């Protein structure tokens, strides 16, 4: 079993797996982890929507 880790191809495959697992974890951590603060209430969302400015239409003639 120890001879398998001395093979160059085994080391490359292990390195690639470590990199892939690290990247998957980084993507999860950036996009899918739970936020530190509590989710917004419906009142907070509606208040933020009503206070935002409408988008400027730059395609007017």
PQR file of N, CA, C, O and H, with PARSE charges and radii, in Angstrom:
ATOM      1  N   UNK A   1       0.826  -1.199   0.000 -0.4000 1.5000
ATOM      2  CA  UNK A   1       0.000   0.000   0.000 -0.0000 2.0000
ATOM      3  C   UNK A   1       0.870   1.263   0.000  0.5500 1.7000
ATOM      4  O   UNK A   1       0.489   2.276  -0.587 -0.5500 1.4000
ATOM      5  N   UNK A   2       2.029   1.206   0.653 -0.4000 1.5000
ATOM      6  CA  UNK A   2       2.896   2.381   0.711 -0.0000 2.0000
ATOM      7  C   UNK A   2       3.529   2.670  -0.658  0.5500 1.7000
ATOM      8  O   UNK A   2       3.857   3.818  -0.958 -0.5500 1.4000
ATOM      9  H   UNK A   2       2.338   0.384   1.130  0.4000 1.0000
ATOM     10  N   UNK A   3       3.698   1.651  -1.472 -0.4000 1.5000
ATOM     11  CA  UNK A   3       4.312   1.861  -2.775 -0.0000 2.0000
ATOM     12  C   UNK A   3       3.435   2.708  -3.691  0.5500 1.7000
ATOM     13  O   UNK A   3       3.935   3.347  -4.617 -0.5500 1.4000
ATOM     14  H   UNK A   3       3.432   0.719  -1.228  0.4000 1.0000
ATOM     15  N   UNK A   4       2.158   2.715  -3.439 -0.4000 1.5000
ATOM     16  CA  UNK A   4       1.249   3.467  -4.304 -0.0000 2.0000
ATOM     17  C   UNK A   4       1.480   4.979  -4.162  0.5500 1.7000
ATOM     18  O   UNK A   4       1.244   5.724  -5.114 -0.5500 1.4000
ATOM     19  H   UNK A   4       1.751   2.197  -2.687  0.4000 1.0000
ATOM     20  N   UNK A   5       1.940   5.446  -2.986 -0.4000 1.5000
ATOM     21  CA  UNK A   5       2.167   6.876  -2.783 -0.0000 2.0000
ATOM     22  C   UNK A   5       3.504   7.336  -3.342  0.5500 1.7000
ATOM     23  O   UNK A   5       3.745   8.538  -3.455 -0.5500 1.4000
ATOM     24  H   UNK A   5       2.132   4.841  -2.213  0.4000 1.0000
ATOM     25  N   UNK A   6       4.360   6.414  -3.688 -0.4000 1.5000
ATOM     26  CA  UNK A   6       5.638   6.773  -4.279 -0.0000 2.0000
ATOM     27  C   UNK A   6       5.539   6.875  -5.798  0.5500 1.7000
ATOM     28  O   UNK A   6       6.490   7.297  -6.456 -0.5500 1.4000
ATOM     29  H   UNK A   6       4.164   5.438  -3.597  0.4000 1.0000
ATOM     30  N   UNK A   7       4.421   6.499  -6.343 -0.4000 1.5000
ATOM     31  CA  UNK A   7       4.209   6.574  -7.783 -0.0000 2.0000
ATOM     32  C   UNK A   7       3.861   8.020  -8.151  0.5500 1.7000
ATOM     33  O   UNK A   7       3.006   8.625  -7.504 -0.5500 1.4000
ATOM     34  H   UNK A   7       3.649   6.156  -5.808  0.4000 1.0000
ATOM     35  N   UNK A   8       4.504   8.581  -9.175 -0.4000 1.5000
ATOM     36  CA  UNK A   8       4.252   9.987  -9.529 -0.0000 2.0000
ATOM     37  C   UNK A   8       2.794  10.272  -9.901  0.5500 1.7000
ATOM     38  O   UNK A   8       2.260  11.330  -9.569 -0.5500 1.4000
ATOM     39  H   UNK A   8       5.199   8.089  -9.700  0.4000 1.0000
ATOM     40  N   UNK A   9       2.159   9.328 -10.586 -0.4000 1.5000
ATOM     41  CA  UNK A   9       0.776   9.551 -10.986 -0.0000 2.0000
ATOM     42  C   UNK A   9      -0.149   9.617  -9.776  0.5500 1.7000
ATOM     43  O   UNK A   9      -1.093  10.408  -9.760 -0.5500 1.4000
ATOM     44  H   UNK A   9       2.593   8.469 -10.856  0.4000 1.0000
ATOM     45  N   UNK A  10       0.111   8.804  -8.774 -0.4000 1.5000
ATOM     46  CA  UNK A  10      -0.696   8.833  -7.556 -0.0000 2.0000
ATOM     47  C   UNK A  10      -0.561  10.170  -6.840  0.5500 1.7000
ATOM     48  O   UNK A  10      -1.544  10.713  -6.336 -0.5500 1.4000
ATOM     49  H   UNK A  10       0.877   8.162  -8.787  0.4000 1.0000
ATOM     50  N   UNK A  11       0.642  10.690  -6.796 -0.4000 1.5000
ATOM     51  CA  UNK A  11       0.854  11.996  -6.157 -0.0000 2.0000
ATOM     52  C   UNK A  11       0.134  13.094  -6.915  0.5500 1.7000
ATOM     53  O   UNK A  11      -0.448  13.986  -6.298 -0.5500 1.4000
ATOM     54  H   UNK A  11       1.441  10.249  -7.205  0.4000 1.0000
ATOM     55  N   UNK A  12       0.161  13.050  -8.245 -0.4000 1.5000
ATOM     56  CA  UNK A  12      -0.525  14.061  -9.051 -0.0000 2.0000
ATOM     57  C   UNK A  12      -2.040  13.991  -8.840  0.5500 1.7000
ATOM     58  O   UNK A  12      -2.698  15.022  -8.699 -0.5500 1.4000
ATOM     59  H   UNK A  12       0.635  12.326  -8.746  0.4000 1.0000
ATOM     60  N   UNK A  13      -2.583  12.786  -8.817 -0.4000 1.5000
ATOM     61  CA  UNK A  13      -4.016  12.624  -8.608 -0.0000 2.0000
ATOM     62  C   UNK A  13      -4.404  13.141  -7.224  0.5500 1.7000
ATOM     63  O   UNK A  13      -5.429  13.807  -7.076 -0.5500 1.4000
ATOM     64  H   UNK A  13      -2.049  11.949  -8.931  0.4000 1.0000
ATOM     65  N   UNK A  14      -3.596  12.839  -6.216 -0.4000 1.5000
ATOM     66  CA  UNK A  14      -3.864  13.323  -4.863 -0.0000 2.0000
ATOM     67  C   UNK A  14      -3.822  14.847  -4.824  0.5500 1.7000
ATOM     68  O   UNK A  14      -4.683  15.469  -4.202 -0.5500 1.4000
ATOM     69  H   UNK A  14      -2.764  12.298  -6.337  0.4000 1.0000
ATOM     70  N   UNK A  15      -2.848  15.449  -5.470 -0.4000 1.5000
ATOM     71  CA  UNK A  15      -2.742  16.898  -5.509 -0.0000 2.0000
ATOM     72  C   UNK A  15      -3.959  17.519  -6.188  0.5500 1.7000
ATOM     73  O   UNK A  15      -4.504  18.508  -5.698 -0.5500 1.4000
ATOM     74  H   UNK A  15      -2.149  14.943  -5.975  0.4000 1.0000
ATOM     75  N   UNK A  16      -4.382  16.952  -7.299 -0.4000 1.5000
ATOM     76  CA  UNK A  16      -5.553  17.465  -8.016 -0.0000 2.0000
ATOM     77  C   UNK A  16      -6.807  17.339  -7.158  0.5500 1.7000
ATOM     78  O   UNK A  16      -7.628  18.256  -7.126 -0.5500 1.4000
ATOM     79  H   UNK A  16      -3.939  16.149  -7.697  0.4000 1.0000
ATOM     80  N   UNK A  17      -6.964  16.219  -6.465 -0.4000 1.5000
ATOM     81  CA  UNK A  17      -8.130  16.063  -5.589 -0.0000 2.0000
ATOM     82  C   UNK A  17      -8.124  17.077  -4.457  0.5500 1.7000
ATOM     83  O   UNK A  17      -9.176  17.615  -4.112 -0.5500 1.4000
ATOM     84  H   UNK A  17      -6.297  15.474  -6.491  0.4000 1.0000
ATOM     85  N   UNK A  18      -6.983  17.345  -3.881 -0.4000 1.5000
ATOM     86  CA  UNK A  18      -6.897  18.335  -2.810 -0.0000 2.0000
ATOM     87  C   UNK A  18      -7.264  19.726  -3.328  0.5500 1.7000
ATOM     88  O   UNK A  18      -7.985  20.469  -2.663 -0.5500 1.4000
ATOM     89  H   UNK A  18      -6.129  16.907  -4.161  0.4000 1.0000
ATOM     90  N   UNK A  19      -6.770  20.072  -4.507 -0.4000 1.5000
ATOM     91  CA  UNK A  19      -7.087  21.377  -5.093 -0.0000 2.0000
ATOM     92  C   UNK A  19      -8.582  21.477  -5.391  0.5500 1.7000
ATOM     93  O   UNK A  19      -9.200  22.501  -5.099 -0.5500 1.4000
ATOM     94  H   UNK A  19      -6.184  19.468  -5.048  0.4000 1.0000
ATOM     95  N   UNK A  20      -9.164  20.440  -5.962 -0.4000 1.5000
ATOM     96  CA  UNK A  20     -10.587  20.461  -6.291 -0.0000 2.0000
ATOM     97  C   UNK A  20     -11.453  20.571  -5.040  0.5500 1.7000
ATOM     98  O   UNK A  20     -12.414  21.339  -5.013 -0.5500 1.4000
ATOM     99  H   UNK A  20      -8.662  19.609  -6.200  0.4000 1.0000
ATOM    100  N   UNK A  21     -11.116  19.811  -4.013 -0.4000 1.5000
ATOM    101  CA  UNK A  21     -11.885  19.877  -2.771 -0.0000 2.0000
ATOM    102  C   UNK A  21     -11.760  21.270  -2.157  0.5500 1.7000
ATOM    103  O   UNK A  21     -12.736  21.802  -1.629 -0.5500 1.4000
ATOM    104  H   UNK A  21     -10.335  19.186  -4.034  0.4000 1.0000
ATOM    105  N   UNK A  22     -10.576  21.858  -2.223 -0.4000 1.5000
ATOM    106  CA  UNK A  22     -10.379  23.209  -1.696 -0.0000 2.0000
ATOM    107  C   UNK A  22     -11.209  24.229  -2.469  0.5500 1.7000
ATOM    108  O   UNK A  22     -11.809  25.124  -1.875 -0.5500 1.4000
ATOM    109  H   UNK A  22      -9.783  21.425  -2.652  0.4000 1.0000
ATOM    110  N   UNK A  23     -11.243  24.095  -3.783 -0.4000 1.5000
ATOM    111  CA  UNK A  23     -12.036  25.023  -4.591 -0.0000 2.0000
ATOM    112  C   UNK A  23     -13.529  24.874  -4.334  0.5500 1.7000
ATOM    113  O   UNK A  23     -14.247  25.872  -4.257 -0.5500 1.4000
ATOM    114  H   UNK A  23     -10.756  23.367  -4.266  0.4000 1.0000
ATOM    115  N   UNK A  24     -14.000  23.652  -4.203 -0.4000 1.5000
ATOM    116  CA  UNK A  24     -15.423  23.434  -3.900 -0.0000 2.0000
ATOM    117  C   UNK A  24     -15.767  24.047  -2.554  0.5500 1.7000
ATOM    118  O   UNK A  24     -16.807  24.691  -2.415 -0.5500 1.4000
ATOM    119  H   UNK A  24     -13.417  22.842  -4.265  0.4000 1.0000
ATOM    120  N   UNK A  25     -14.907  23.855  -1.560 -0.4000 1.5000
ATOM    121  CA  UNK A  25     -15.159  24.456  -0.259 -0.0000 2.0000
ATOM    122  C   UNK A  25     -15.153  25.972  -0.342  0.5500 1.7000
ATOM    123  O   UNK A  25     -15.992  26.622   0.281 -0.5500 1.4000
ATOM    124  H   UNK A  25     -14.062  23.332  -1.673  0.4000 1.0000
ATOM    125  N   UNK A  26     -14.220  26.557  -1.104 -0.4000 1.5000
ATOM    126  CA  UNK A  26     -14.155  28.009  -1.237 -0.0000 2.0000
ATOM    127  C   UNK A  26     -15.409  28.555  -1.902  0.5500 1.7000
ATOM    128  O   UNK A  26     -15.936  29.584  -1.481 -0.5500 1.4000
ATOM    129  H   UNK A  26     -13.538  26.029  -1.611  0.4000 1.0000
ATOM    130  N   UNK A  27     -15.891  27.875  -2.937 -0.4000 1.5000
ATOM    131  CA  UNK A  27     -17.117  28.313  -3.606 -0.0000 2.0000
ATOM    132  C   UNK A  27     -18.294  28.218  -2.650  0.5500 1.7000
ATOM    133  O   UNK A  27     -19.118  29.130  -2.589 -0.5500 1.4000
ATOM    134  H   UNK A  27     -15.463  27.039  -3.279  0.4000 1.0000
ATOM    135  N   UNK A  28     -18.381  27.129  -1.906 -0.4000 1.5000
ATOM    136  CA  UNK A  28     -19.471  26.995  -0.930 -0.0000 2.0000
ATOM    137  C   UNK A  28     -19.390  28.109   0.107  0.5500 1.7000
ATOM    138  O   UNK A  28     -20.403  28.718   0.449 -0.5500 1.4000
ATOM    139  H   UNK A  28     -17.712  26.388  -1.956  0.4000 1.0000
ATOM    140  N   UNK A  29     -18.187  28.373   0.606 -0.4000 1.5000
ATOM    141  CA  UNK A  29     -18.023  29.368   1.655 -0.0000 2.0000
ATOM    142  C   UNK A  29     -18.399  30.757   1.152  0.5500 1.7000
ATOM    143  O   UNK A  29     -18.976  31.550   1.896 -0.5500 1.4000
ATOM    144  H   UNK A  29     -17.364  27.878   0.329  0.4000 1.0000
ATOM    145  N   UNK A  30     -18.077  31.059  -0.106 -0.4000 1.5000
ATOM    146  CA  UNK A  30     -18.382  32.384  -0.645 -0.0000 2.0000
ATOM    147  C   UNK A  30     -19.860  32.571  -0.958  0.5500 1.7000
ATOM    148  O   UNK A  30     -20.394  33.661  -0.752 -0.5500 1.4000
ATOM    149  H   UNK A  30     -17.608  30.415  -0.710  0.4000 1.0000
ATOM    150  N   UNK A  31     -20.532  31.535  -1.450 -0.4000 1.5000
ATOM    151  CA  UNK A  31     -21.879  31.719  -1.977 -0.0000 2.0000
ATOM    152  C   UNK A  31     -22.993  31.045  -1.179  0.5500 1.7000
ATOM    153  O   UNK A  31     -24.130  31.516  -1.218 -0.5500 1.4000
ATOM    154  H   UNK A  31     -20.098  30.649  -1.617  0.4000 1.0000
ATOM    155  N   UNK A  32     -22.712  29.969  -0.463 -0.4000 1.5000
ATOM    156  CA  UNK A  32     -23.795  29.190   0.110 -0.0000 2.0000
ATOM    157  C   UNK A  32     -23.792  29.085   1.625  0.5500 1.7000
ATOM    158  O   UNK A  32     -24.694  28.460   2.183 -0.5500 1.4000
ATOM    159  H   UNK A  32     -21.789  29.587  -0.431  0.4000 1.0000
ATOM    160  N   UNK A  33     -22.824  29.664   2.312 -0.4000 1.5000
ATOM    161  CA  UNK A  33     -22.826  29.559   3.769 -0.0000 2.0000
ATOM    162  C   UNK A  33     -23.923  30.444   4.351  0.5500 1.7000
ATOM    163  O   UNK A  33     -24.396  31.373   3.696 -0.5500 1.4000
ATOM    164  H   UNK A  33     -22.091  30.171   1.859  0.4000 1.0000
ATOM    165  N   UNK A  34     -24.312  30.156   5.555 -0.4000 1.5000
ATOM    166  CA  UNK A  34     -25.365  30.925   6.216 -0.0000 2.0000
ATOM    167  C   UNK A  34     -24.839  32.317   6.552  0.5500 1.7000
ATOM    168  O   UNK A  34     -23.696  32.462   6.984 -0.5500 1.4000
ATOM    169  H   UNK A  34     -23.928  29.401   6.087  0.4000 1.0000
ATOM    170  N   UNK A  35     -25.657  33.325   6.356 -0.4000 1.5000
ATOM    171  CA  UNK A  35     -25.206  34.681   6.692 -0.0000 2.0000
ATOM    172  C   UNK A  35     -25.053  34.849   8.201  0.5500 1.7000
ATOM    173  O   UNK A  35     -25.704  34.158   8.983 -0.5500 1.4000
ATOM    174  H   UNK A  35     -26.586  33.207   6.005  0.4000 1.0000
ATOM    175  N   UNK A  36     -24.190  35.769   8.593 -0.4000 1.5000
ATOM    176  CA  UNK A  36     -23.952  36.003  10.016 -0.0000 2.0000
ATOM    177  C   UNK A  36     -25.155  36.666  10.676  0.5500 1.7000
ATOM    178  O   UNK A  36     -25.433  36.432  11.852 -0.5500 1.4000
ATOM    179  H   UNK A  36     -23.660  36.331   7.957  0.4000 1.0000
ATOM    180  N   UNK A  37     -25.854  37.478   9.928 -0.4000 1.5000
ATOM    181  CA  UNK A  37     -27.010  38.177  10.486 -0.0000 2.0000
ATOM    182  C   UNK A  37     -28.284  37.411  10.170  0.5500 1.7000
ATOM    183  O   UNK A  37     -28.310  36.554   9.286 -0.5500 1.4000
ATOM    184  H   UNK A  37     -25.629  37.667   8.972  0.4000 1.0000
ATOM    185  N   UNK A  38     -29.318  37.727  10.892 -0.4000 1.5000
ATOM    186  CA  UNK A  38     -30.615  37.084  10.659 -0.0000 2.0000
ATOM    187  C   UNK A  38     -31.149  37.519   9.291  0.5500 1.7000
ATOM    188  O   UNK A  38     -30.827  38.611   8.821 -0.5500 1.4000
ATOM    189  H   UNK A  38     -29.297  38.423  11.610  0.4000 1.0000
ATOM    190  N   UNK A  39     -31.949  36.688   8.663 -0.4000 1.5000
ATOM    191  CA  UNK A  39     -32.520  37.073   7.367 -0.0000 2.0000
ATOM    192  C   UNK A  39     -33.423  38.299   7.525  0.5500 1.7000
ATOM    193  O   UNK A  39     -33.962  38.564   8.600 -0.5500 1.4000
ATOM    194  H   UNK A  39     -32.211  35.802   9.045  0.4000 1.0000
ATOM    195  N   UNK A  40     -33.566  39.020   6.448 -0.4000 1.5000
ATOM    196  CA  UNK A  40     -34.393  40.221   6.480 -0.0000 2.0000
ATOM    197  C   UNK A  40     -35.864  39.862   6.638  0.5500 1.7000
ATOM    198  O   UNK A  40     -36.344  38.857   6.113 -0.5500 1.4000
ATOM    199  H   UNK A  40     -33.128  38.805   5.575  0.4000 1.0000
ATOM    200  N   UNK A  41     -36.550  40.698   7.365 -0.4000 1.5000
ATOM    201  CA  UNK A  41     -37.988  40.498   7.516 -0.0000 2.0000
ATOM    202  C   UNK A  41     -38.676  41.044   6.267  0.5500 1.7000
ATOM    203  O   UNK A  41     -38.077  41.833   5.536 -0.5500 1.4000
ATOM    204  H   UNK A  41     -36.160  41.514   7.792  0.4000 1.0000
ATOM    205  N   UNK A  42     -39.915  40.643   6.007 -0.4000 1.5000
ATOM    206  CA  UNK A  42     -40.636  41.179   4.848 -0.0000 2.0000
ATOM    207  C   UNK A  42     -40.777  42.701   4.904  0.5500 1.7000
ATOM    208  O   UNK A  42     -40.768  43.360   3.864 -0.5500 1.4000
ATOM    209  H   UNK A  42     -40.401  40.002   6.601  0.4000 1.0000
ATOM    210  N   UNK A  43     -40.905  43.254   6.089 -0.4000 1.5000
ATOM    211  CA  UNK A  43     -41.020  44.709   6.218 -0.0000 2.0000
ATOM    212  C   UNK A  43     -39.721  45.400   5.802  0.5500 1.7000
ATOM    213  O   UNK A  43     -39.750  46.440   5.145 -0.5500 1.4000
ATOM    214  H   UNK A  43     -40.911  42.719   6.934  0.4000 1.0000
ATOM    215  N   UNK A  44     -38.582  44.818   6.188 -0.4000 1.5000
ATOM    216  CA  UNK A  44     -37.299  45.398   5.817 -0.0000 2.0000
ATOM    217  C   UNK A  44     -37.074  45.331   4.310  0.5500 1.7000
ATOM    218  O   UNK A  44     -36.532  46.262   3.715 -0.5500 1.4000
ATOM    219  H   UNK A  44     -38.559  43.973   6.722  0.4000 1.0000
ATOM    220  N   UNK A  45     -37.485  44.242   3.707 -0.4000 1.5000
ATOM    221  CA  UNK A  45     -37.336  44.097   2.258 -0.0000 2.0000
ATOM    222  C   UNK A  45     -38.204  45.112   1.532  0.5500 1.7000
ATOM    223  O   UNK A  45     -37.736  45.776   0.607 -0.5500 1.4000
ATOM    224  H   UNK A  45     -37.925  43.486   4.191  0.4000 1.0000
ATOM    225  N   UNK A  46     -39.474  45.242   1.942 -0.4000 1.5000
ATOM    226  CA  UNK A  46     -40.370  46.189   1.267 -0.0000 2.0000
ATOM    227  C   UNK A  46     -39.895  47.620   1.468  0.5500 1.7000
ATOM    228  O   UNK A  46     -39.996  48.438   0.554 -0.5500 1.4000
ATOM    229  H   UNK A  46     -39.854  44.702   2.694  0.4000 1.0000
ATOM    230  N   UNK A  47     -39.378  47.933   2.651 -0.4000 1.5000
ATOM    231  CA  UNK A  47     -38.873  49.272   2.907 -0.0000 2.0000
ATOM    232  C   UNK A  47     -37.666  49.571   2.018  0.5500 1.7000
ATOM    233  O   UNK A  47     -37.556  50.668   1.472 -0.5500 1.4000
ATOM    234  H   UNK A  47     -39.296  47.268   3.394  0.4000 1.0000
ATOM    235  N   UNK A  48     -36.776  48.613   1.873 -0.4000 1.5000
ATOM    236  CA  UNK A  48     -35.608  48.797   1.013 -0.0000 2.0000
ATOM    237  C   UNK A  48     -36.016  48.934  -0.450  0.5500 1.7000
ATOM    238  O   UNK A  48     -35.420  49.717  -1.188 -0.5500 1.4000
ATOM    239  H   UNK A  48     -36.866  47.721   2.317  0.4000 1.0000
ATOM    240  N   UNK A  49     -37.024  48.182  -0.873 -0.4000 1.5000
ATOM    241  CA  UNK A  49     -37.494  48.262  -2.262 -0.0000 2.0000
ATOM    242  C   UNK A  49     -38.143  49.613  -2.543  0.5500 1.7000
ATOM    243  O   UNK A  49     -37.944  50.189  -3.612 -0.5500 1.4000
ATOM    244  H   UNK A  49     -37.509  47.545  -0.273  0.4000 1.0000
ATOM    245  N   UNK A  50     -38.905  50.109  -1.601 -0.4000 1.5000
ATOM    246  CA  UNK A  50     -39.608  51.374  -1.807 -0.0000 2.0000
ATOM    247  C   UNK A  50     -38.668  52.571  -1.764  0.5500 1.7000
ATOM    248  O   UNK A  50     -38.946  53.595  -2.388 -0.5500 1.4000
ATOM    249  H   UNK A  50     -39.066  49.641  -0.733  0.4000 1.0000
ATOM    250  N   UNK A  51     -37.581  52.463  -1.052 -0.4000 1.5000
ATOM    251  CA  UNK A  51     -36.647  53.575  -0.934 -0.0000 2.0000
ATOM    252  C   UNK A  51     -35.620  53.615  -2.054  0.5500 1.7000
ATOM    253  O   UNK A  51     -34.930  54.620  -2.221 -0.5500 1.4000
ATOM    254  H   UNK A  51     -37.354  51.632  -0.544  0.4000 1.0000
ATOM    255  N   UNK A  52     -35.510  52.547  -2.820 -0.4000 1.5000
ATOM    256  CA  UNK A  52     -34.512  52.540  -3.894 -0.0000 2.0000
ATOM    257  C   UNK A  52     -34.986  53.375  -5.067  0.5500 1.7000
ATOM    258  O   UNK A  52     -36.185  53.508  -5.308 -0.5500 1.4000
ATOM    259  H   UNK A  52     -36.071  51.731  -2.684  0.4000 1.0000
ATOM    260  N   UNK A  53     -34.042  53.927  -5.782 -0.4000 1.5000
ATOM    261  CA  UNK A  53     -34.376  54.751  -6.943 -0.0000 2.0000
ATOM    262  C   UNK A  53     -34.649  53.863  -8.146  0.5500 1.7000
ATOM    263  O   UNK A  53     -34.025  52.813  -8.293 -0.5500 1.4000
ATOM    264  H   UNK A  53     -33.068  53.818  -5.585  0.4000 1.0000
ATOM    265  N   UNK A  54     -35.557  54.262  -8.993 -0.4000 1.5000
ATOM    266  CA  UNK A  54     -35.803  53.465 -10.207 -0.0000 2.0000
ATOM    267  C   UNK A  54     -34.610  53.552 -11.162  0.5500 1.7000
ATOM    268  O   UNK A  54     -33.874  54.539 -11.170 -0.5500 1.4000
ATOM    269  H   UNK A  54     -36.064  55.116  -8.874  0.4000 1.0000
ATOM    270  N   UNK A  55     -34.440  52.529 -11.946 -0.4000 1.5000
ATOM    271  CA  UNK A  55     -33.352  52.492 -12.899 -0.0000 2.0000
ATOM    272  C   UNK A  55     -33.608  53.532 -13.996  0.5500 1.7000
ATOM    273  O   UNK A  55     -34.748  53.728 -14.417 -0.5500 1.4000
ATOM    274  H   UNK A  55     -35.038  51.727 -11.940  0.4000 1.0000
ATOM    275  N   UNK A  56     -32.557  54.185 -14.448 -0.4000 1.5000
ATOM    276  CA  UNK A  56     -32.669  55.184 -15.498 -0.0000 2.0000
ATOM    277  C   UNK A  56     -32.688  54.456 -16.833  0.5500 1.7000
ATOM    278  O   UNK A  56     -31.827  53.624 -17.119 -0.5500 1.4000
ATOM    279  H   UNK A  56     -31.631  54.026 -14.107  0.4000 1.0000
ATOM    280  N   UNK A  57     -33.697  54.789 -17.649 -0.4000 1.5000
ATOM    281  CA  UNK A  57     -33.791  54.169 -18.972 -0.0000 2.0000
ATOM    282  C   UNK A  57     -32.911  54.945 -19.928  0.5500 1.7000
ATOM    283  O   UNK A  57     -33.235  56.079 -20.281 -0.5500 1.4000
ATOM    284  H   UNK A  57     -34.396  55.465 -17.417  0.4000 1.0000
ATOM    285  N   UNK A  58     -31.807  54.362 -20.352 -0.4000 1.5000
ATOM    286  CA  UNK A  58     -30.864  55.044 -21.236 -0.0000 2.0000
ATOM    287  C   UNK A  58     -31.168  54.786 -22.699  0.5500 1.7000
ATOM    288  O   UNK A  58     -30.429  55.244 -23.570 -0.5500 1.4000
ATOM    289  H   UNK A  58     -31.544  53.441 -20.064  0.4000 1.0000
ATOM    290  N   UNK A  59     -32.239  54.064 -22.988 -0.4000 1.5000
ATOM    291  CA  UNK A  59     -32.577  53.752 -24.373 -0.0000 2.0000
ATOM    292  C   UNK A  59     -33.688  54.645 -24.880  0.5500 1.7000
ATOM    293  O   UNK A  59     -34.293  54.345 -25.909 -0.5500 1.4000
ATOM    294  H   UNK A  59     -32.840  53.692 -22.280  0.4000 1.0000
ATOM    295  N   UNK A  60     -33.973  55.732 -24.189 -0.4000 1.5000
ATOM    296  CA  UNK A  60     -35.013  56.658 -24.659 -0.0000 2.0000
ATOM    297  C   UNK A  60     -34.496  57.405 -25.880  0.5500 1.7000
ATOM    298  O   UNK A  60     -33.303  57.673 -26.027 -0.5500 1.4000
ATOM    299  H   UNK A  60     -33.482  55.977 -23.354  0.4000 1.0000
ATOM    300  N   UNK A  61     -35.430  57.721 -26.730 -0.4000 1.5000
ATOM    301  CA  UNK A  61     -35.054  58.455 -27.951 -0.0000 2.0000
ATOM    302  C   UNK A  61     -35.247  59.923 -27.777  0.5500 1.7000
ATOM    303  O   UNK A  61     -34.982  60.694 -28.699 -0.5500 1.4000
ATOM    304  H   UNK A  61     -36.399  57.503 -26.611  0.4000 1.0000
TER
END
